[in-house]
Amino acid sequence: MADVIKKATRESYGETLRELAEEYENLVVLDADLAEATKTNIFKKAYPERFFDCGIAEANMMGVAAGLASCGKIPFASTFAMFAAGRAFEIVRNSIGYPHLNVKIGATHAGISVGEDGATHQCNEDIALMRTIPGMTIINPCDDIEARQAVRCAVEFEGPVYMRFGRLAVPVINNSDYKFELGKGVTMRDGKDVTIVATGLMVNEALQASEILGKEGISARVVNIHTIKPLDKELICRCAKETGVIVTAEEHSVIGGLGSAIAEAVTECCPVPVVKIGVNDVFGHSGPAVDLLKQFGLSAENIVSKTKEAVKLK
């Protein structure tokens, strides 16, 4: 059996920016003194004249990005999710979202898997915050292949985009022929008893859970929602009608994230039970990333347990 390839999506982000720079002369990258961590240093080494380190001043960086976008540049403003969505929220809302400027936000180190950096840096609220900004597109890729295509899609798309990347190396689960489509969910595995809708690193956990459930006689469909806004409501509603119950899995708070978006959509089109797996309205804490994911229930084992309970709700 071949070894599983693992790669952090933040690395995919940095490498793809460098590649895209050859095609898009107006592409520029901004960072907030974290280029080594966000991997924008890869772009910086190749195109130093198109890289701007704004220092530890994330709100100012978003303002600079807005100004560059208004002058025809395609700025990628990069920092940790906690600072991109949290510290700079007002500027993102008023200076980027309100005028609907063509700014791309590369938010790395999202979720509990930041690990040892602890609660202050484990951003489990960013999707909820960005969902409230009218016209903001939100992308949360699950692996290297999807992340690379998502960044390319972002540069081709006109309008503000929030991209969520992780610190932890995750398995590459998509094939080389995979095609990313903005706003379109992907059915990773079919099933008739329940639908597990996952995003980001939880897609791999959902696939593992589906295998375990299959051995126990439960046919679990797995859907990857890489674009949380705009949401593929057509796919979600079809899954609700065909399987009768949905379980959501995300490395984010159960409040305001993927689970909330799915519940809102299902309530409108086909009311069925929606069981949400995520961070349960608590702060994280420091620790090894893999251990924290298990502790907070972001694992295949917990998806299996919650899915068994969910099926009984039908």
N, C-alpha and C positions, 0 to 999 in steps of 0.2 A: 504494500500500500504506500502510495506516494506521501511524502511529508506535506502537512498543511502549511501553506504559505501565509504568513501573518505580516501585516503592515499597518501602521497608524495612518488614519486618513489625513492627519495634519501634514504628513510627509507627501502624500498624494497632492495635497493643495500646493505646497511649495514647488514641487517638481512641475506640476502642470502650468503654474504661472510662468515659469521660465520658458516652457515650450510655447505657450501662447504669445509670449512677447515677440517672437519672430514673425507672427502673423498680424499682430495688432500693435502698430507703432504708437498708438495713443493709450496703450495700457500702462498704468503706473501702479506702484505698490507703496502703501504706507504702513508703518508699524509703530507700535508704542513701546519701544525699548525691549521687545521680546522676540526679535528676529530669529534667534537661535532656537527658541521653543516653538514658535509658530511655523518655523521652517521657511519663512520668507527670505532668510539669508541665502537660500539657493538662488532666488531671483536676484538678490542684491549683488552677489558675486559676479553674475553674468551681465547685469545691467545696472551698475551703481548710479548712473546718471538719471535713472528712472525710479529710484528707490528713495523714499523720504522717511527718516526716523523722526517721529514727532515727540519722542521722549515719553515719560510717564505722565501723559496728558491726553487721555483717551477722548474726552469730549472735544478738545481742540482738534484732535486728529480727524474726528468725524466732520467738523466744520471745514477743515482744509479739504477733505475729500469732496464735500459738497461744492466747494469753490472750484475745484479741479473739474468736477463733472459739469458744472455750468459753463466751463470753457471748452468742452468737447472731449475731455479725457475720460478714460474708463478707469476710475480708481478702485483698487482693492484695499480696503482699510482692515488691518489685521491686528488682532490681540486676543486675549483670553475671553471666553464667552461672558464671564462675570463682569468684565470691564466694558465689553462691546455692547452688551444688552443692558447691563445694570448701571454702571457708572455713567455711561454716555447716552442713556435712554432719551433724555429730553432733546438733545441735539439730533439724535437719529430721528425722533418723531418730527420735530419742527423744521430742521434744516435739510433733511433727506426725504422723509416720508411725505410731509405736507406739500412740497413742491414737486414730488415724485421724480427725484433726480436719479441719474443712472450710476448709483454707487453700489458697489458689491462689498458686503461685510463678511470677512473671513473670521469666524469665531471659533477658536480652537480651545482645547482643554475643557470641554463641556461635560457636565454630569459628575456623578459619583466617582467615575474611573480616573479622575484627576489624582485620586489616591492620597499620598502623604501630604499634599498641599492643604488638605483639610477643608472644613466647612466654609471658610471665607472665599475659597476659590472653586468650590464644587457648585457650579451654577446649574440648578435644577428648575430655574424659573424663566430662562431665556425664551423658550418657545412661546410660553404664555404671554410674555411681554411683547414679543414681536408680532404675535397674532392680532394684537389690538391695534396695530398701526395699519390704517387703510392702504391697500395697494402694495403691501410688503409681501414679497415671495419668500417662503421659508423652505430650505432644502436641508435634509439630514441624511447623508449617504451612509450605507451600511458597510462598504468595504472600499478597497483601493480602486477597483475598476469603476465602481459607481461614482466615487468621489472625483476621479479624473474627468469623467464625462459630465458630471454636475458643474464643475468649474468651467468647462468649455461652454456648456449651455448658458451659464450665468453671463459670460462675456458676450454671448450672441444675443441675449435677451435685453430688451430696453426697459429699464426701470430698476428700482431698488431690490436687492436680493440679500437675504441673510442666510449664510451657509454655516452649518454646524459641524465641527470636526472634533475628533477625540485625540487624547494623548496616548491611550493604550493601543498597542498593536493588536489588530483583530484579524480573524481568518478571511482570506479572499474566497468568497462563495459564489461570485458570478463568473460566467465563462467569458472568453475573449470576444465572443460574438454578441455580448450583451449590448443593448441599445437603450440609453437613457432618454425618457420622454418626460418633459416637464409637466407636472400635474397629473401624470398617469401612474397609478399604482401597479405593482407587479405581482401576479399570482405565482409564488415560488413552488407551491405544492398544492394539489387539489385535495378536497375532502368534503364530506357531506354532513358530518355531525356537528361541527363547530368551526368558526373562522377565528384564527389567531392573527390579529393585525399588529405588525411590529414595525419599528423604525430604528435606524442607526445600528448600533452593535447588538441590539436585541433581536434583530432578524436572524442571526445565526443561532441564538438561544431558542428562538421559536421553531426553527427547523429541527433542532435536536429534540425539542419537546414533542414535535409532531411524530418523529420516529418512535419515541418511547410510547406515546399514546396509541400509535398504530399497532404495536405489539400487544397492547391491552384491549384491543377491539374498538378504539375510538378513532374515527377518521377525521383528522384535523386539517383543514385548509390553512395554508400560510400565505399571508399577503404582506408584501413589503411596501410601506408608504414612505417613499423618500421625499416627496413633496407634500409637506403638511399644509401649506397654503400656497396656491389653491389646492384644495383637497379633491381627490377623485371620488366624488359623491356617487357617481353612477356605479362604480365598482363596489363601493361599500354597501350601497343599498341592495345590489344584486346578491352580495354575500349574506346580508341579513335575511333576505327572503328565502335563499336556498338552504342556509344552514340553521337559521332560527336562533342563533346566539353568537355573540362576539366577545372575544377576550382581546384586550389591547396590552401591548408591552412596550415600554419606553424607559430610557434612562433619563427621566425627567419627573418632576412632580406630577402626581395624579390630578392636580388642579391646573386646568388651563392648557394642557399639552395635547398630545395625540389622542389620548383617551377622551378628553373633553370634546375635541373636534369630531371624533367618531360618534360619540353619544348624541351630539347636536344634529349630525346628519341623519342618523338612524331614527331619531325622534320624529323628524320631518317626513321621512319616506316610508319607513317600515319599523315601527316600534318593536324592538326585541331586547332581551337582557344584554347589557354591556358590562363586563367585568374588567376593571382597570388594574393593571399591574404597573407599578412605578414607585417613586419615592413618596411615602405616605405622609405628606405634610409635616415633615421633620427636617432638621438640618443634618447634614452628614458629619463626618469626623475623619480624622487622619487615620490612614492604614493602607496596607497593600491593596492595589486596585481590584485584583481578582477576589480577594477576601471580602472587600466591601460590597462588591456586586452580589455576592452570595448572601451576605448579611442583610442587605436591603431587599432581598427577594428578586433580584434581577438575574435570574438563572433559569436554565431549562427545567430544573427540578421543581421550582416554584410555579413555573408556567404549567407544568403537568398537573400539579396539585390544584391550582386555581381553575384549570380547564375542566377537570373532572367535576368540580363543584358547579361550574357554569353550565355544563351539559344538563345537570339535574334541574336547572331553572326553566328549561324549555316546556 
